Amino acid sequence: MSEDLDIVYFHRPEPIIDPVVHDVCRLLLSRSAVGIKKYGTTTADNPLELRAWLQHALEECLDQAVYLRRAIWELDKEADDGR
């Protein structure tokens, strides 16, 4: 004997995805692939000592500060030229 069952399927709503966050994730994955190809290892498997990791991070921050300052100069120059 079989009974008719009403089957209700519940679907999870599509997650709300911030396109900027999605793009950053894409860039991280791409950057990771470049690093693995260049260094032959992942960051998880890299045997660097903690101090070396911190030194690399410091150098990256300093580079970032230079890039940010340069971009600000460019925006200021454009603003001055537009007056």
Gaussian input, Z-matrix of N, CA and C with variables (Angstrom, degrees):
# hf/3-21g

backbone

0 1
 N
 C     1     B1
 C     2     B2     1     A1
 N     3     B3     2     A2     1     D1
 C     4     B4     3     A3     2     D2
 C     5     B5     4     A4     3     D3
 N     6     B6     5     A5     4     D4
 C     7     B7     6     A6     5     D5
 C     8     B8     7     A7     6     D6
 N     9     B9     8     A8     7     D7
 C    10    B10     9     A9     8     D8
 C    11    B11    10    A10     9     D9
 N    12    B12    11    A11    10    D10
 C    13    B13    12    A12    11    D11
 C    14    B14    13    A13    12    D12
 N    15    B15    14    A14    13    D13
 C    16    B16    15    A15    14    D14
 C    17    B17    16    A16    15    D15
 N    18    B18    17    A17    16    D16
 C    19    B19    18    A18    17    D17
 C    20    B20    19    A19    18    D18
 N    21    B21    20    A20    19    D19
 C    22    B22    21    A21    20    D20
 C    23    B23    22    A22    21    D21
 N    24    B24    23    A23    22    D22
 C    25    B25    24    A24    23    D23
 C    26    B26    25    A25    24    D24
 N    27    B27    26    A26    25    D25
 C    28    B28    27    A27    26    D26
 C    29    B29    28    A28    27    D27
 N    30    B30    29    A29    28    D28
 C    31    B31    30    A30    29    D29
 C    32    B32    31    A31    30    D30
 N    33    B33    32    A32    31    D31
 C    34    B34    33    A33    32    D32
 C    35    B35    34    A34    33    D33
 N    36    B36    35    A35    34    D34
 C    37    B37    36    A36    35    D35
 C    38    B38    37    A37    36    D36
 N    39    B39    38    A38    37    D37
 C    40    B40    39    A39    38    D38
 C    41    B41    40    A40    39    D39
 N    42    B42    41    A41    40    D40
 C    43    B43    42    A42    41    D41
 C    44    B44    43    A43    42    D42
 N    45    B45    44    A44    43    D43
 C    46    B46    45    A45    44    D44
 C    47    B47    46    A46    45    D45
 N    48    B48    47    A47    46    D46
 C    49    B49    48    A48    47    D47
 C    50    B50    49    A49    48    D48
 N    51    B51    50    A50    49    D49
 C    52    B52    51    A51    50    D50
 C    53    B53    52    A52    51    D51
 N    54    B54    53    A53    52    D52
 C    55    B55    54    A54    53    D53
 C    56    B56    55    A55    54    D54
 N    57    B57    56    A56    55    D55
 C    58    B58    57    A57    56    D56
 C    59    B59    58    A58    57    D57
 N    60    B60    59    A59    58    D58
 C    61    B61    60    A60    59    D59
 C    62    B62    61    A61    60    D60
 N    63    B63    62    A62    61    D61
 C    64    B64    63    A63    62    D62
 C    65    B65    64    A64    63    D63
 N    66    B66    65    A65    64    D64
 C    67    B67    66    A66    65    D65
 C    68    B68    67    A67    66    D66
 N    69    B69    68    A68    67    D67
 C    70    B70    69    A69    68    D68
 C    71    B71    70    A70    69    D69
 N    72    B72    71    A71    70    D70
 C    73    B73    72    A72    71    D71
 C    74    B74    73    A73    72    D72
 N    75    B75    74    A74    73    D73
 C    76    B76    75    A75    74    D74
 C    77    B77    76    A76    75    D75
 N    78    B78    77    A77    76    D76
 C    79    B79    78    A78    77    D77
 C    80    B80    79    A79    78    D78
 N    81    B81    80    A80    79    D79
 C    82    B82    81    A81    80    D80
 C    83    B83    82    A82    81    D81
 N    84    B84    83    A83    82    D82
 C    85    B85    84    A84    83    D83
 C    86    B86    85    A85    84    D84
 N    87    B87    86    A86    85    D85
 C    88    B88    87    A87    86    D86
 C    89    B89    88    A88    87    D87
 N    90    B90    89    A89    88    D88
 C    91    B91    90    A90    89    D89
 C    92    B92    91    A91    90    D90
 N    93    B93    92    A92    91    D91
 C    94    B94    93    A93    92    D92
 C    95    B95    94    A94    93    D93
 N    96    B96    95    A95    94    D94
 C    97    B97    96    A96    95    D95
 C    98    B98    97    A97    96    D96
 N    99    B99    98    A98    97    D97
 C   100   B100    99    A99    98    D98
 C   101   B101   100   A100    99    D99
 N   102   B102   101   A101   100   D100
 C   103   B103   102   A102   101   D101
 C   104   B104   103   A103   102   D102
 N   105   B105   104   A104   103   D103
 C   106   B106   105   A105   104   D104
 C   107   B107   106   A106   105   D105
 N   108   B108   107   A107   106   D106
 C   109   B109   108   A108   107   D107
 C   110   B110   109   A109   108   D108
 N   111   B111   110   A110   109   D109
 C   112   B112   111   A111   110   D110
 C   113   B113   112   A112   111   D111
 N   114   B114   113   A113   112   D112
 C   115   B115   114   A114   113   D113
 C   116   B116   115   A115   114   D114
 N   117   B117   116   A116   115   D115
 C   118   B118   117   A117   116   D116
 C   119   B119   118   A118   117   D117
 N   120   B120   119   A119   118   D118
 C   121   B121   120   A120   119   D119
 C   122   B122   121   A121   120   D120
 N   123   B123   122   A122   121   D121
 C   124   B124   123   A123   122   D122
 C   125   B125   124   A124   123   D123
 N   126   B126   125   A125   124   D124
 C   127   B127   126   A126   125   D125
 C   128   B128   127   A127   126   D126
 N   129   B129   128   A128   127   D127
 C   130   B130   129   A129   128   D128
 C   131   B131   130   A130   129   D129
 N   132   B132   131   A131   130   D130
 C   133   B133   132   A132   131   D131
 C   134   B134   133   A133   132   D132
 N   135   B135   134   A134   133   D133
 C   136   B136   135   A135   134   D134
 C   137   B137   136   A136   135   D135
 N   138   B138   137   A137   136   D136
 C   139   B139   138   A138   137   D137
 C   140   B140   139   A139   138   D138
 N   141   B141   140   A140   139   D139
 C   142   B142   141   A141   140   D140
 C   143   B143   142   A142   141   D141
 N   144   B144   143   A143   142   D142
 C   145   B145   144   A144   143   D143
 C   146   B146   145   A145   144   D144
 N   147   B147   146   A146   145   D145
 C   148   B148   147   A147   146   D146
 C   149   B149   148   A148   147   D147
 N   150   B150   149   A149   148   D148
 C   151   B151   150   A150   149   D149
 C   152   B152   151   A151   150   D150
 N   153   B153   152   A152   151   D151
 C   154   B154   153   A153   152   D152
 C   155   B155   154   A154   153   D153
 N   156   B156   155   A155   154   D154
 C   157   B157   156   A156   155   D155
 C   158   B158   157   A157   156   D156
 N   159   B159   158   A158   157   D157
 C   160   B160   159   A159   158   D158
 C   161   B161   160   A160   159   D159
 N   162   B162   161   A161   160   D160
 C   163   B163   162   A162   161   D161
 C   164   B164   163   A163   162   D162
 N   165   B165   164   A164   163   D163
 C   166   B166   165   A165   164   D164
 C   167   B167   166   A166   165   D165
 N   168   B168   167   A167   166   D166
 C   169   B169   168   A168   167   D167
 C   170   B170   169   A169   168   D168
 N   171   B171   170   A170   169   D169
 C   172   B172   171   A171   170   D170
 C   173   B173   172   A172   171   D171
 N   174   B174   173   A173   172   D172
 C   175   B175   174   A174   173   D173
 C   176   B176   175   A175   174   D174
 N   177   B177   176   A176   175   D175
 C   178   B178   177   A177   176   D176
 C   179   B179   178   A178   177   D177
 N   180   B180   179   A179   178   D178
 C   181   B181   180   A180   179   D179
 C   182   B182   181   A181   180   D180
 N   183   B183   182   A182   181   D181
 C   184   B184   183   A183   182   D182
 C   185   B185   184   A184   183   D183
 N   186   B186   185   A185   184   D184
 C   187   B187   186   A186   185   D185
 C   188   B188   187   A187   186   D186
 N   189   B189   188   A188   187   D187
 C   190   B190   189   A189   188   D188
 C   191   B191   190   A190   189   D189
 N   192   B192   191   A191   190   D190
 C   193   B193   192   A192   191   D191
 C   194   B194   193   A193   192   D192
 N   195   B195   194   A194   193   D193
 C   196   B196   195   A195   194   D194
 C   197   B197   196   A196   195   D195
 N   198   B198   197   A197   196   D196
 C   199   B199   198   A198   197   D197
 C   200   B200   199   A199   198   D198
 N   201   B201   200   A200   199   D199
 C   202   B202   201   A201   200   D200
 C   203   B203   202   A202   201   D201
 N   204   B204   203   A203   202   D202
 C   205   B205   204   A204   203   D203
 C   206   B206   205   A205   204   D204
 N   207   B207   206   A206   205   D205
 C   208   B208   207   A207   206   D206
 C   209   B209   208   A208   207   D207
 N   210   B210   209   A209   208   D208
 C   211   B211   210   A210   209   D209
 C   212   B212   211   A211   210   D210
 N   213   B213   212   A212   211   D211
 C   214   B214   213   A213   212   D212
 C   215   B215   214   A214   213   D213
 N   216   B216   215   A215   214   D214
 C   217   B217   216   A216   215   D215
 C   218   B218   217   A217   216   D216
 N   219   B219   218   A218   217   D217
 C   220   B220   219   A219   218   D218
 C   221   B221   220   A220   219   D219
 N   222   B222   221   A221   220   D220
 C   223   B223   222   A222   221   D221
 C   224   B224   223   A223   222   D222
 N   225   B225   224   A224   223   D223
 C   226   B226   225   A225   224   D224
 C   227   B227   226   A226   225   D225
 N   228   B228   227   A227   226   D226
 C   229   B229   228   A228   227   D227
 C   230   B230   229   A229   228   D228
 N   231   B231   230   A230   229   D229
 C   232   B232   231   A231   230   D230
 C   233   B233   232   A232   231   D231
 N   234   B234   233   A233   232   D232
 C   235   B235   234   A234   233   D233
 C   236   B236   235   A235   234   D234
 N   237   B237   236   A236   235   D235
 C   238   B238   237   A237   236   D236
 C   239   B239   238   A238   237   D237
 N   240   B240   239   A239   238   D238
 C   241   B241   240   A240   239   D239
 C   242   B242   241   A241   240   D240
 N   243   B243   242   A242   241   D241
 C   244   B244   243   A243   242   D242
 C   245   B245   244   A244   243   D243
 N   246   B246   245   A245   244   D244
 C   247   B247   246   A246   245   D245
 C   248   B248   247   A247   246   D246

   B1=1.4237
   B2=1.5280
   B3=1.2896
   B4=1.4540
   B5=1.5092
   B6=1.2925
   B7=1.4597
   B8=1.5181
   B9=1.2996
   B10=1.4623
   B11=1.5307
   B12=1.3106
   B13=1.4571
   B14=1.5184
   B15=1.2763
   B16=1.4588
   B17=1.5254
   B18=1.3071
   B19=1.4613
   B20=1.5241
   B21=1.2778
   B22=1.4551
   B23=1.5239
   B24=1.3027
   B25=1.4514
   B26=1.5239
   B27=1.2946
   B28=1.4514
   B29=1.5241
   B30=1.2939
   B31=1.4666
   B32=1.5183
   B33=1.2951
   B34=1.4496
   B35=1.5211
   B36=1.2845
   B37=1.4607
   B38=1.5317
   B39=1.2946
   B40=1.4623
   B41=1.5259
   B42=1.3203
   B43=1.4627
   B44=1.5296
   B45=1.3044
   B46=1.4514
   B47=1.5237
   B48=1.3010
   B49=1.4612
   B50=1.5204
   B51=1.3059
   B52=1.4598
   B53=1.5315
   B54=1.3180
   B55=1.4656
   B56=1.5206
   B57=1.3199
   B58=1.4637
   B59=1.5306
   B60=1.3244
   B61=1.4634
   B62=1.5278
   B63=1.3073
   B64=1.4639
   B65=1.5277
   B66=1.3284
   B67=1.4641
   B68=1.5256
   B69=1.3434
   B70=1.4626
   B71=1.5306
   B72=1.3183
   B73=1.4762
   B74=1.5299
   B75=1.3168
   B76=1.4670
   B77=1.5308
   B78=1.3273
   B79=1.4630
   B80=1.5264
   B81=1.3332
   B82=1.4620
   B83=1.5277
   B84=1.3250
   B85=1.4669
   B86=1.5265
   B87=1.3205
   B88=1.4592
   B89=1.5309
   B90=1.3228
   B91=1.4684
   B92=1.5251
   B93=1.3101
   B94=1.4565
   B95=1.5246
   B96=1.3265
   B97=1.4672
   B98=1.5253
   B99=1.3232
   B100=1.4717
   B101=1.5315
   B102=1.3407
   B103=1.4571
   B104=1.5173
   B105=1.3108
   B106=1.4698
   B107=1.5194
   B108=1.3337
   B109=1.4697
   B110=1.5258
   B111=1.3292
   B112=1.4707
   B113=1.5262
   B114=1.3423
   B115=1.4601
   B116=1.5241
   B117=1.3318
   B118=1.4537
   B119=1.5178
   B120=1.3164
   B121=1.4627
   B122=1.5237
   B123=1.3105
   B124=1.4667
   B125=1.5291
   B126=1.3204
   B127=1.4639
   B128=1.5263
   B129=1.3117
   B130=1.4682
   B131=1.5236
   B132=1.3289
   B133=1.4668
   B134=1.5240
   B135=1.3310
   B136=1.4540
   B137=1.5268
   B138=1.3347
   B139=1.4626
   B140=1.5298
   B141=1.3299
   B142=1.4600
   B143=1.5330
   B144=1.3112
   B145=1.4667
   B146=1.5302
   B147=1.3199
   B148=1.4526
   B149=1.5263
   B150=1.3320
   B151=1.4557
   B152=1.5210
   B153=1.3177
   B154=1.4750
   B155=1.5284
   B156=1.3371
   B157=1.4703
   B158=1.5196
   B159=1.3312
   B160=1.4604
   B161=1.5265
   B162=1.3229
   B163=1.4627
   B164=1.5294
   B165=1.3359
   B166=1.4739
   B167=1.5226
   B168=1.3181
   B169=1.4656
   B170=1.5288
   B171=1.3261
   B172=1.4565
   B173=1.5264
   B174=1.3193
   B175=1.4613
   B176=1.5207
   B177=1.3280
   B178=1.4675
   B179=1.5250
   B180=1.3351
   B181=1.4711
   B182=1.5177
   B183=1.3235
   B184=1.4591
   B185=1.5287
   B186=1.3234
   B187=1.4664
   B188=1.5227
   B189=1.3234
   B190=1.4608
   B191=1.5261
   B192=1.3276
   B193=1.4569
   B194=1.5252
   B195=1.3136
   B196=1.4674
   B197=1.5222
   B198=1.3235
   B199=1.4698
   B200=1.5275
   B201=1.3393
   B202=1.4584
   B203=1.5266
   B204=1.3246
   B205=1.4657
   B206=1.5146
   B207=1.3197
   B208=1.4669
   B209=1.5254
   B210=1.3115
   B211=1.4623
   B212=1.5302
   B213=1.3333
   B214=1.4635
   B215=1.5245
   B216=1.3275
   B217=1.4672
   B218=1.5215
   B219=1.3319
   B220=1.4685
   B221=1.5297
   B222=1.3166
   B223=1.4702
   B224=1.5280
   B225=1.3406
   B226=1.4594
   B227=1.5302
   B228=1.3298
   B229=1.4626
   B230=1.5392
   B231=1.3228
   B232=1.4630
   B233=1.5340
   B234=1.3324
   B235=1.4581
   B236=1.5314
   B237=1.3253
   B238=1.4553
   B239=1.5312
   B240=1.3378
   B241=1.4647
   B242=1.5400
   B243=1.3189
   B244=1.4585
   B245=1.5275
   B246=1.2939
   B247=1.4731
   B248=1.4822
   A1=108.05
   A2=116.69
   A3=120.53
   A4=109.03
   A5=114.17
   A6=119.25
   A7=108.94
   A8=115.23
   A9=119.25
   A10=108.13
   A11=114.97
   A12=119.90
   A13=109.13
   A14=114.63
   A15=119.01
   A16=106.76
   A17=116.24
   A18=120.98
   A19=107.79
   A20=114.07
   A21=119.94
   A22=106.79
   A23=114.87
   A24=120.06
   A25=109.13
   A26=114.61
   A27=119.51
   A28=107.46
   A29=115.13
   A30=120.54
   A31=108.56
   A32=113.38
   A33=117.40
   A34=108.34
   A35=116.59
   A36=117.41
   A37=109.77
   A38=115.45
   A39=119.25
   A40=108.14
   A41=116.38
   A42=117.40
   A43=110.46
   A44=114.81
   A45=119.52
   A46=106.42
   A47=115.70
   A48=120.21
   A49=108.86
   A50=114.94
   A51=121.40
   A52=106.76
   A53=118.28
   A54=119.94
   A55=113.05
   A56=117.48
   A57=119.69
   A58=109.61
   A59=116.45
   A60=120.57
   A61=109.77
   A62=116.99
   A63=121.39
   A64=110.23
   A65=116.92
   A66=120.54
   A67=111.16
   A68=117.26
   A69=120.34
   A70=110.36
   A71=117.07
   A72=120.80
   A73=110.53
   A74=115.80
   A75=120.34
   A76=110.23
   A77=116.36
   A78=120.32
   A79=111.52
   A80=117.33
   A81=120.70
   A82=111.50
   A83=116.08
   A84=119.49
   A85=111.28
   A86=116.00
   A87=120.28
   A88=110.75
   A89=115.88
   A90=120.81
   A91=110.57
   A92=117.02
   A93=121.62
   A94=110.79
   A95=116.25
   A96=120.11
   A97=111.17
   A98=116.73
   A99=120.84
   A100=109.84
   A101=116.39
   A102=120.46
   A103=113.03
   A104=116.59
   A105=120.51
   A106=109.97
   A107=116.14
   A108=119.69
   A109=110.26
   A110=116.88
   A111=121.21
   A112=112.13
   A113=117.26
   A114=121.00
   A115=114.30
   A116=116.89
   A117=120.14
   A118=114.46
   A119=117.43
   A120=120.98
   A121=109.54
   A122=115.35
   A123=120.43
   A124=108.34
   A125=116.50
   A126=118.28
   A127=110.56
   A128=117.09
   A129=120.43
   A130=111.75
   A131=116.67
   A132=120.55
   A133=113.62
   A134=117.51
   A135=120.76
   A136=109.85
   A137=117.39
   A138=120.24
   A139=115.02
   A140=118.75
   A141=119.60
   A142=111.42
   A143=114.56
   A144=120.44
   A145=108.46
   A146=116.40
   A147=122.19
   A148=111.70
   A149=117.63
   A150=119.97
   A151=111.63
   A152=116.81
   A153=120.38
   A154=110.50
   A155=116.91
   A156=119.96
   A157=110.41
   A158=115.78
   A159=120.37
   A160=111.21
   A161=117.27
   A162=120.76
   A163=110.61
   A164=116.52
   A165=120.46
   A166=110.58
   A167=116.70
   A168=120.62
   A169=110.54
   A170=117.88
   A171=121.59
   A172=110.68
   A173=116.80
   A174=120.50
   A175=111.85
   A176=116.43
   A177=120.16
   A178=111.03
   A179=116.99
   A180=120.44
   A181=111.29
   A182=116.99
   A183=120.24
   A184=110.63
   A185=116.65
   A186=119.98
   A187=110.02
   A188=116.61
   A189=120.91
   A190=110.98
   A191=117.32
   A192=120.56
   A193=110.91
   A194=116.68
   A195=120.57
   A196=110.30
   A197=117.57
   A198=121.03
   A199=110.82
   A200=116.55
   A201=120.32
   A202=111.09
   A203=116.66
   A204=120.22
   A205=110.91
   A206=116.47
   A207=121.13
   A208=110.23
   A209=118.01
   A210=121.68
   A211=110.71
   A212=116.75
   A213=120.04
   A214=110.47
   A215=116.99
   A216=119.81
   A217=110.71
   A218=115.96
   A219=121.03
   A220=110.71
   A221=116.88
   A222=120.46
   A223=111.30
   A224=116.71
   A225=119.97
   A226=111.14
   A227=116.52
   A228=121.29
   A229=109.93
   A230=116.68
   A231=121.07
   A232=111.04
   A233=115.89
   A234=120.13
   A235=110.87
   A236=116.78
   A237=120.82
   A238=111.78
   A239=116.35
   A240=121.22
   A241=110.92
   A242=116.62
   A243=121.33
   A244=113.34
   A245=117.16
   A246=119.68
   A247=112.25
   D1=131.89
   D2=-178.78
   D3=-121.79
   D4=140.16
   D5=178.50
   D6=-106.23
   D7=145.73
   D8=175.16
   D9=-77.19
   D10=126.38
   D11=178.93
   D12=-112.60
   D13=134.64
   D14=172.19
   D15=-83.30
   D16=115.71
   D17=-179.70
   D18=-98.75
   D19=123.95
   D20=178.49
   D21=-112.64
   D22=124.44
   D23=178.01
   D24=-99.13
   D25=127.51
   D26=177.08
   D27=-102.93
   D28=125.65
   D29=178.97
   D30=-107.21
   D31=136.21
   D32=175.12
   D33=-66.23
   D34=139.17
   D35=176.23
   D36=-66.12
   D37=149.17
   D38=177.53
   D39=-61.76
   D40=135.23
   D41=179.71
   D42=-68.40
   D43=148.19
   D44=174.94
   D45=-82.32
   D46=120.90
   D47=-176.43
   D48=-114.78
   D49=124.90
   D50=175.44
   D51=-74.36
   D52=120.51
   D53=-176.93
   D54=-62.51
   D55=-28.36
   D56=178.13
   D57=-69.88
   D58=-44.66
   D59=178.21
   D60=-63.02
   D61=-41.14
   D62=178.20
   D63=-60.40
   D64=-42.60
   D65=179.62
   D66=-66.37
   D67=-39.04
   D68=177.22
   D69=-62.95
   D70=-41.59
   D71=177.22
   D72=-60.17
   D73=-43.45
   D74=178.64
   D75=-61.60
   D76=-44.07
   D77=179.42
   D78=-64.40
   D79=-40.01
   D80=177.92
   D81=-61.09
   D82=-45.15
   D83=179.42
   D84=-63.76
   D85=-40.45
   D86=178.73
   D87=-65.34
   D88=-43.94
   D89=179.49
   D90=-63.90
   D91=-37.99
   D92=177.87
   D93=-61.81
   D94=-43.94
   D95=179.21
   D96=-61.55
   D97=-39.92
   D98=178.09
   D99=-63.23
   D100=-45.23
   D101=-179.97
   D102=-63.59
   D103=-41.42
   D104=178.74
   D105=-62.90
   D106=-42.22
   D107=179.19
   D108=-65.71
   D109=-42.38
   D110=-176.50
   D111=-70.47
   D112=-44.25
   D113=-173.23
   D114=-103.26
   D115=-9.37
   D116=177.32
   D117=72.33
   D118=17.32
   D119=179.59
   D120=-156.51
   D121=163.01
   D122=174.72
   D123=-89.86
   D124=165.88
   D125=175.06
   D126=-64.59
   D127=-32.34
   D128=179.45
   D129=-64.26
   D130=-34.35
   D131=-177.06
   D132=-97.90
   D133=-1.91
   D134=-177.86
   D135=-72.96
   D136=128.21
   D137=-173.92
   D138=-86.09
   D139=15.24
   D140=-179.11
   D141=-57.41
   D142=147.81
   D143=174.46
   D144=-73.61
   D145=158.62
   D146=-178.25
   D147=-55.04
   D148=-42.75
   D149=-178.91
   D150=-60.62
   D151=-38.45
   D152=178.76
   D153=-65.38
   D154=-40.20
   D155=176.26
   D156=-60.12
   D157=-44.05
   D158=-179.60
   D159=-65.98
   D160=-38.31
   D161=177.71
   D162=-62.77
   D163=-45.02
   D164=177.25
   D165=-59.93
   D166=-43.86
   D167=-179.55
   D168=-63.64
   D169=-41.92
   D170=178.20
   D171=-60.89
   D172=-45.73
   D173=179.76
   D174=-62.31
   D175=-39.60
   D176=176.83
   D177=-64.16
   D178=-40.70
   D179=178.03
   D180=-63.85
   D181=-40.69
   D182=178.58
   D183=-64.48
   D184=-42.37
   D185=175.97
   D186=-59.68
   D187=-43.70
   D188=-179.59
   D189=-61.12
   D190=-40.88
   D191=178.70
   D192=-61.55
   D193=-40.54
   D194=178.11
   D195=-63.99
   D196=-45.17
   D197=-179.31
   D198=-63.54
   D199=-41.98
   D200=179.02
   D201=-63.73
   D202=-43.94
   D203=179.56
   D204=-62.23
   D205=-42.56
   D206=179.13
   D207=-61.89
   D208=-43.01
   D209=179.70
   D210=-64.50
   D211=-39.79
   D212=177.80
   D213=-64.18
   D214=-41.61
   D215=176.44
   D216=-57.67
   D217=-43.49
   D218=-179.40
   D219=-61.74
   D220=-45.43
   D221=178.71
   D222=-63.96
   D223=-41.72
   D224=178.64
   D225=-64.05
   D226=-40.30
   D227=179.18
   D228=-62.88
   D229=-44.56
   D230=178.42
   D231=-61.83
   D232=-40.80
   D233=179.31
   D234=-65.73
   D235=-41.10
   D236=179.02
   D237=-67.21
   D238=-38.46
   D239=-179.71
   D240=-69.22
   D241=-26.87
   D242=-177.42
   D243=-82.43
   D244=-7.91
   D245=-177.71
   D246=-83.08

